[in-house]
Structures are given as structure tokens and as C-alpha cells.
Amino acid sequence: MRNRREVLKALGGLVVAGPVLAQHMGHGGESPAPAGGMRVPARPIPWDEALCAFCEMPIKTPEGQWRGRTFPKGFFEQTYSQIAFEKPRPAPHDPKQVVEALHFESIACMVNYAWVHGLKDGEGATFYVTDRGAYDPARPQETVRLIPARQATFYWGERMMVVMNAKLLAFASAKAAQEFADRNKDQHGRQRFYSFQTLWDLAPLPEMNLVALLARHAGLLDGKEGGHSH
């Protein structure tokens, strides 16, 4: 894990780096893993009880109104992401318990959690993302197909609405990502495609409450100070 001085320096830099990050220009981060790195099998997804390890929102779309908003069916599940561990480790909020995986409601939440806690894909862990190309919003949990993040093509749409305003989806192939982009070019505005290496180079990724969430995970704020928003 990064020490407090390193995190404070990074958080201070976000004030001036924000516009650059928003344009998705990299800062030359370290590679998360070689393409052929170790692979830990994906773990079962506890849809009914799991919260995002980064922002603590549900990984399952709430039914009816939730915090003043009603979300479309499958809205949260389409960006579900996971870090599966080779060996169980203490749970983030309860060191007396151990977990085999961490669960995230957005791709950006997973990348940002890994960035601040020093986790790397291929080093005792494997990062997984939901293949949006195989996903059916009408049957969200049944059609979540996890693919290794290192092999995915990531799509960014300027006006696309996903959880935490992360603007990111993952696809199993560049062809599927391009077809999705072509179908949505009028609604999404500017569009970009990225590899997982590029997302890692850009970390931390801009999303809602970024500074507060990073500061809380670095131990600079207690759990009640890093508010949530969608």
C-alpha cells in the first residue's frame, strides 16, 4: 500500500491534473501484469449482500427508489467487476473475516481501489470485468459473463451514463466494442477505446467523489467522511 505522503502528493496533484485525466491522457503508470500472467479463477458473485469495496454501493441494482432515484433494471450489474485472490485475505472492513474476492459496482471503482491499495493484476490476484457484449439488461445477473480485464477492450462514451459516472464499459473483443460504439455514437458524444494497460496508466480514474474515496482508503478520512453519489 502507498504511504500517506505518496497518497497526499497524488491527491494534491488531482486538483491540477483533473482536466488532463478527464481527457484520458496517461501518466506512465507501471504495467499491471504481462498478458500471460497468472490467472486466479473468478469467484461466485454474492449479488444479494455484497457492496462495492471502493464506494460501498450495492453491486445489484436496487429495486424501486433508492436514495431518491430509480435506476433501470440491470444498471449496476452491467459494470460489475471483481478482484479474485490466489489466497484468502482479510476483509477490507472486518480484518477478523477473510475473503477470496473483492466486488465492485464499476470498472473505475476496481481500478481506483487497486491503485490506492497497491494491488496488481497477475500478482496473487486476477482482475475481472463484465463483458457488456454478452450482457442482457433484461436478465442482468444471469448474463454477467466475467472476462479477464487484461484481455478486454474498454469503451468510454462522453455522455454515457453508468454507475459512479465512470463512462466505462468492457467488451470481450475490439469488434464488439466497435459495434456498440457505432450503435450509440449519436447518444454518447465523443468515444474512445482503451486497453486495461491504458486504464492503469490513467489511474486514478475520474469518477464521482474521487478525492474523498481515495483519501478514505488511504486512511486519511474515516468511513463517514467520504460521501457517496451517483
N, C-alpha and C positions, 0 to 999 in steps of 0.2 A: 504494500500500500504506500502511496505517496505520503511524505511527511507534511506537516502543516505549512511549513514555509513554502514548499513547492506548490501546494494547493492554493495558498493565499496569492502567490505570484500569478498562478494561472487564472484565478478568479478575477484579480485586478486587471489582467490583460483582456478579459472578456468585454470590459467596458469599451475599449478602443477596437477590439477585434470583432465585435458583433456584426457590423456591416459586412466585413470580409467573410465571416462564417456564413452569413445569410446568402452570400453569393457562391458559397461552396468552393472556396479556394483553399487548398491544403496547406498544412504547416509542417509536412515532412515527418509524420509520426513513424514509430517503429512498426515493422510488419507484425500482424497478429499471429501468423503461422504460415509455414510453407503450404503450398496447395496439397501436398501429400502428407501433411502432419497427422498425428494420432487422431483417432475418432472414437469418442465415447458414445454409446447408443443413447438416443433420446429417451427421456423418462416419461412416464404417464403424466397426463395433464390434469391436475385437480380443479376442474372447472368451477365447481360449486363453492369452494372455500378459498382458493388462492388469491392473493393480492400481488400486484406488481412490486417486485423487490426494490425498485427505484422510487416510484411515486406513490405506491400503496393504493392505487386504484384497483378495482376488480379486473380480472383478466376476462371475465364473462360479462357480456352486455347486460346491464341491469334492466329488469322488466318494468314498464311504466315509467313514471317520472323519477328522476334521481338527481338530487341537488339542483332542482329547478329545471332540468332538461329531460327530454325524451329522445333517446338515441335509436336509430334504425336497427332492426334485427341484424345481429352479426357484426355490428360496427366495431366492437372491441376485438373480437376474435380474429378478424382479418389481418391484424398486425401482431398477433401473439408471437412471442419469441422466448427462447429458453437457453440457459447455460447448463449443460449436463456435466457433472463432475465424475472423474475417474474414481475418486474415493469420497465418501460422505464427509461433509464438513459442518461446523456449527452453523445453525440458522442465523440469519442476519440480526433478528430482533430477539432471539432467545438462544443464547450460547449453550443452554442445557440440552437443546434438541439438535439433531443433525439432519441434514437434507442431502439428497442426491442430485438436486437440480434447483435452479432459481428460475422463476417465471416472471415474464414481463408483458405488459399490455401493448408496448410499442417497440419498434426496432430501435428508435433513438434512446429509449429508456435502457435497453440492454447494452448498447454501445457506451452510453454515459456511465452506467453502473460499472462496467468492466474497466473503463478508463480511470475512474477515481479510485477503484479498489485494486488496480494493478492485475486484473485477470487477463489472460491471453489465450486465444483460441489455439488449440494444439498443444498446450502445456498443462496437462492434467484436466483439461476441460474441452468441450466442443460446443460451439455456438450454433443454435438452430433458429430458423425463421420460417414463417408460414408461406407456402407457395400460393400467392394470390391467384395464379393462373388455374389452379386446380380447386379453388375455393368457391363454394356456393353460399351466398348470404342467406338463402332460404333454409339451409341446413348447416349452420356455422360450425358447430363443434364436430359434427360427423365428417366434415370435409376439410378440416385443418390437416394439411399434409406438411410435415416438418422436413426441411431440407437443410444441409449444412450451409451456414452463412457464407463460408469461404467459396462456395460454388455458385451462389445465387447472383442474379443480376438485379440491382436495385433501381427502382424508378422514383424520381422526385417530380412532383407536379406543383407548380406555384400556388394554384388555388384549390388543390385537392384537400378535402377535409378527412383527416384520420385522427385517431386518439392522440392527445397531447400536442396537436398541431405540428406533428413531426414531418408531414408531407412525404412520407416514405412508404413504399410497398416493396415486396420481394417477389421475384419470379425464378422458376427453375431454369429458364433459358432466356437468352437475349431476344430470341424470336417472339416468345410470349410477351415479354416486356414491351417490345416494339408494337405488337398488335394492340395491346392495351392502350399504349400511348396514342396510337392512330385513332382509336375509337373515342378518346377523350380529349383530343387536342383543343377543341373549342372551349370546353368547360375548365380545363386545368391551366390554361395560360402557358407560361414557359415550362419546358420539360427537360429533364436530364436523366442520364443513365450512369450508374456507378457500380464498381466492384466493392466487395467488403473491405479490401485493402484501402480503397479511397475513403470510405466512411471512417475507417480507423485513422487515417491521416488527418481527417477533418475533426476528429473528436476533441472536445465535447461537442456534440451536435446541438444546434439551436432548437429548443422546444420550450414550452411554457414552464415558467418557474425554474429555469435552468440554474441560475446562480444560487438560489435558495436550496434547491435539491442537492447540488454538488457540495455546497457548504455543509449541509446537514450530514451527508455521507462521509465527508472528511472529518467530522467530529467538531465542526466549528459552530454548529447550531444544535439545539436539542430537537427532538422529534416534532415538537409543536410549532416550531418557527418556520418550517419550510412548506408553506401552504400549497394547496393543490388547485389546479384549474384545468379546464379542457377547452 
